[in-house]
């Protein structure tokens, strides 16, 4: 049975939505949940009949958003430190945390370690596109400065993830740039273009709009650009929703039409909502770590747990190591 450690105290809203998400996941699928935190606060939130699927690991501290990422290495009694240690010691198969993302990345990289031939783990996230599928984007925040070889490794990791987790048989990989021509980009992206060209799946440079039009399955960029892309798209989606609502209230005809458009709006909201995807996997570490949004609700945590189960049941890490070894001189 898959064992998932969940940082039960790390989210912005305390243990309630996190535990609720774990409970919902347990109702849908069979796994062993290890809740890390204050058991006195956690246990009352769990239905008695589900306690047989849950164990508790006590942790007295929580790494707050104001703490530095590297400070977590000294906070050995914190929920995220103990969660990562469980993974490091092979006591669980995956970790899910909605806590301090920088602390989670630092601890996972330094305590669990990187996969062979991976210089930098990357955070990958799914972006909705107009083809009713998703586009995998990496990195979206783990590495603000990258070398060309790091971007090449992201391309390999993204391709493997797309095949094994998203079930795309022949994923198309693109390098995010300011133009489709091979001559476009900065020096790092030009060097990366040459390296990634060794992959049969590489379709060349892609522009920002192609993240959302379904023309590629994987988009590669550094964490600085990727995080801006992610936050901008979240802001645009939120703004569009508010603009539509405001315009509807100004017109009786629009109000009538909104009834007919209700299903469309509902589908759009579902596509752009982060809780549909649950969290972002940290790809390239020697284990499975899912980083969830700090404001995650129960649905987001449930889906993050499902992501962790799918990842843990796959051979993705072994395949990444094998694929990268083909390019090591």
C-alpha positions in Angstrom: 0.0 0.0 0.0 1.3 3.5 -0.9 2.3 5.5 2.1 1.9 9.3 1.9 3.3 11.8 4.5 1.2 14.9 4.7 2.4 18.1 6.3 -0.8 18.6 8.2 0.0 22.1 9.7 1.8 23.9 6.9 -1.0 25.6 4.9 -2.2 29.1 5.3 -5.4 28.0 7.0 -4.1 25.5 9.5 -4.9 21.8 9.6 -8.7 21.8 8.8 -8.6 22.0 4.9 -5.5 19.7 4.8 -7.0 17.0 6.9 -10.4 17.4 5.1 -8.6 16.8 1.8 -6.9 13.6 3.2 -10.2 12.4 4.5 -11.8 12.9 1.0 -8.9 11.1 -0.6 -9.2 8.1 1.7 -12.9 7.8 0.9 -12.0 7.5 -2.8 -8.9 5.3 -2.8 -6.9 3.0 -0.5 -3.6 4.3 0.8 -1.8 4.8 4.1 -1.8 8.5 5.3 0.9 9.7 7.7 -0.2 13.0 9.2 2.7 15.1 10.6 1.8 17.7 13.2 -0.1 18.2 16.4 -2.2 15.0 16.8 -4.3 16.7 19.4 -5.5 19.3 16.8 -5.6 16.8 13.9 -7.3 13.7 15.3 -10.7 15.3 16.2 -11.0 16.2 12.5 -11.0 12.6 11.3 -14.0 10.2 11.2 -13.4 7.3 13.5 -13.8 4.7 10.8 -10.9 6.1 8.8 -8.4 6.1 11.7 -7.2 2.6 10.7 -5.7 4.1 7.6 -3.9 6.9 9.4 -0.8 7.2 11.6 0.4 10.3 13.3 3.9 11.7 13.6 4.3 14.4 16.2 5.9 17.7 15.2 5.9 20.8 17.5 6.9 23.5 15.0 5.7 24.9 11.7 8.0 26.7 9.2 6.2 30.0 8.6 6.1 31.8 5.3 8.3 34.6 6.8 11.1 32.1 7.6 14.0 31.7 5.3 14.1 28.5 3.2 17.4 27.4 4.5 16.3 28.0 8.1 14.2 24.8 7.8 17.4 22.7 7.9 17.8 23.8 11.6 14.1 23.3 12.5 14.3 19.5 13.0 11.0 19.5 15.0 9.0 21.1 12.2 6.3 19.4 10.2 8.1 19.7 6.9 11.4 18.6 8.2 9.9 15.5 9.7 7.8 14.8 6.6 10.9 14.9 4.4 12.9 12.7 6.9 10.2 10.1 6.6 10.7 10.1 2.8 14.5 10.0 3.2 14.3 7.0 5.5 11.9 5.2 3.1 9.2 5.1 5.7 6.8 6.7 3.2 6.6 6.8 -0.6 5.7 10.5 -1.1 5.3 13.8 0.7 2.5 16.4 0.2 3.0 19.8 1.7 1.1 23.1 1.4 3.6 24.8 3.6 6.7 26.9 2.8 7.6 25.9 -0.7 11.2 27.1 -0.5 11.7 25.0 2.7 10.2 22.0 1.1 12.5 22.3 -2.0 15.6 22.9 0.1 14.9 20.0 2.5 14.0 17.6 -0.3 17.1 18.5 -2.4 19.5 18.4 0.6 18.0 15.6 2.7 16.5 13.2 0.1 19.0 14.1 -2.6 18.9 14.5 -6.4 18.5 11.8 -9.0 21.7 10.7 -10.8 22.7 13.2 -13.5 20.2 15.8 -12.3 21.9 19.0 -11.3 18.8 21.0 -10.4 15.3 19.6 -9.5 12.4 21.6 -11.0 8.9 22.4 -10.0 6.4 21.4 -12.7 2.9 22.7 -13.0 0.0 22.0 -15.3 -1.5 24.9 -17.3 -5.0 24.6 -19.0 -5.1 25.0 -22.7 -7.7 25.6 -25.4 -7.6 21.9 -26.5 -9.2 20.8 -23.2 -6.0 19.3 -22.1 -3.0 20.6 -20.1 0.5 21.9 -20.8 3.3 20.9 -18.4 5.5 23.9 -17.6 8.8 23.6 -15.8 10.5 25.2 -13.9 8.1 27.5 -12.2 10.1 28.6 -9.2 12.8 26.3 -8.0 15.7 27.8 -9.9 15.7 31.5 -10.8 19.1 31.3 -12.5 19.7 28.4 -14.9 22.5 27.2 -17.2 21.7 25.6 -20.5 22.4 22.1 -19.2 19.8 22.6 -16.5 17.2 23.5 -19.1 18.1 20.4 -21.1 17.6 18.3 -18.0 14.2 20.0 -17.5 13.2 19.0 -21.0 14.1 15.4 -20.4 12.3 15.3 -17.0 9.2 17.0 -18.5 9.1 14.6 -21.4 9.3 11.6 -19.1 6.7 13.0 -16.8 4.4 13.7 -19.7 4.7 10.1 -20.9 4.4 8.3 -17.6 2.0 10.5 -15.6 0.0 12.3 -18.3 -0.1 9.3 -20.6 1.1 11.3 -23.7 2.7 8.8 -26.0 4.7 11.3 -28.1 4.8 14.6 -26.1 6.0 17.7 -27.9 8.6 19.7 -26.0 9.2 23.4 -26.6 11.6 25.9 -25.1 10.0 29.2 -24.0 11.5 32.1 -25.8 10.7 35.5 -27.4 10.2 34.1 -30.8 10.0 30.8 -32.6 13.2 31.2 -34.7 16.3 29.3 -33.5 18.1 32.6 -33.4 15.8 34.1 -30.8 16.4 34.2 -27.1 19.3 35.0 -24.8 22.7 33.3 -24.7 21.5 30.6 -22.2 18.4 29.8 -24.2 20.3 29.6 -27.5 22.7 27.1 -25.9 19.8 25.2 -24.5 18.2 25.1 -27.9 21.2 23.3 -29.3 21.2 20.8 -26.4 17.5 20.1 -26.4 17.6 19.6 -30.2 19.1 16.2 -29.4 15.6 15.1 -28.3 13.3 13.7 -30.9 10.4 15.3 -29.0 11.8 18.8 -29.3 9.7 21.1 -31.6 11.8 24.2 -31.1 11.3 27.6 -29.5 7.7 28.4 -28.4 6.2 31.8 -27.4 4.1 32.5 -24.4 0.7 32.1 -26.2 1.6 28.5 -27.1 1.5 27.5 -23.4 -2.3 27.9 -23.7 -3.1 26.9 -27.3 -2.3 23.1 -27.0 0.4 23.1 -29.6 2.9 21.7 -27.2 2.8 19.3 -24.3 5.8 20.5 -22.3 7.2 24.0 -22.0 10.7 24.5 -20.6 12.0 27.7 -19.0 13.9 28.8 -15.9 12.2 29.3 -12.6 12.3 33.1 -12.8 10.4 33.2 -16.1 8.2 30.3 -15.2 7.0 31.8 -11.9 6.1 35.1 -13.6 4.2 33.1 -16.2 2.4 31.1 -13.6 1.4 34.2 -11.4 0.5 36.2 -14.5 -1.8 33.5 -15.8 -3.5 33.2 -12.4 -4.1 36.9 -12.3 -5.4 37.1 -15.9 -7.9 34.2 -15.2 -9.1 35.9 -12.0 -9.4 39.3 -13.8 -11.4 37.8 -16.7 -13.8 36.2 -14.2 -14.4 39.5 -12.5 -14.8 41.4 -15.7 -17.4 39.0 -17.0 -19.4 39.2 -13.8 -19.3 43.0 -13.8 -20.4 43.2 -17.4 -23.3 40.7 -16.9 -24.8 42.9 -14.1 -24.9 45.9 -16.5 -27.2 44.3 -19.1 -30.6 42.6 -18.7 -29.9 40.7 -21.9 -26.5 39.6 -20.5 -28.2 38.5 -17.3 -30.6 36.3 -19.3 -27.7 34.9 -21.3 -25.7 34.2 -18.3 -28.1 31.5 -17.3 -27.4 29.7 -20.6 -23.6 30.3 -20.2 -23.6 29.0 -16.6 -22.2 25.6 -17.7 -19.5 27.3 -19.8 -18.4 29.5 -16.9 -18.4 26.5 -14.6 -16.1 24.6 -17.0 -13.8 27.6 -17.4 -13.5 28.0 -13.7 -12.7 24.4 -13.3 -10.0 24.5 -16.0 -8.1 27.5 -14.5 -8.5 26.6 -10.8 -5.3 25.3 -9.1 -7.4 23.0 -6.9 -8.1 20.8 -9.9 -4.4 19.9 -10.1 -3.7 19.8 -6.4 0.0 20.7 -6.5 3.2 20.8 -8.4 5.7 17.9 -8.3 9.3 18.6 -7.5 10.9 16.6 -10.3 14.5 15.5 -10.0 14.7 14.5 -6.4 15.1 10.9 -5.3 11.5 10.4 -4.2 8.1 12.0 -4.7 7.4 15.5 -3.3 4.2 17.4 -4.2 4.2 21.1 -3.4 0.6 22.5 -3.0 -0.6 26.1 -2.9 -0.5 27.6 0.6 -4.2 28.5 0.2 -5.2 24.9 -0.8 -8.7 23.8 0.1 -9.8 20.2 0.7 -10.2 19.5 -3.0 -6.7 20.7 -3.8 -5.2 18.5 -1.1 -7.2 15.5 -2.2 -6.0 16.0 -5.8 -2.4 16.5 -4.5 -2.6 13.1 -2.7 -3.9 11.5 -6.0 -0.9 13.1 -7.8 1.4 11.6 -5.2 -0.1 8.2 -5.6 0.2 8.2 -9.4 3.8 9.4 -9.1 4.8 6.9 -6.5 3.2 4.1 -8.6 5.2 5.0 -11.7 8.8 4.4 -12.8 9.4 8.0 -13.6 12.5 8.6 -11.4 14.2 5.4 -12.8 13.3 6.4 -16.4 14.7 10.0 -15.9 18.0 8.6 -14.7 18.1 6.2 -17.6 17.3 8.9 -20.2 19.8 11.4 -18.8 22.5 8.7 -18.8 22.2 8.4 -22.5 23.6 12.0 -22.8 26.4 11.8 -20.3 29.8 11.7 -21.9 
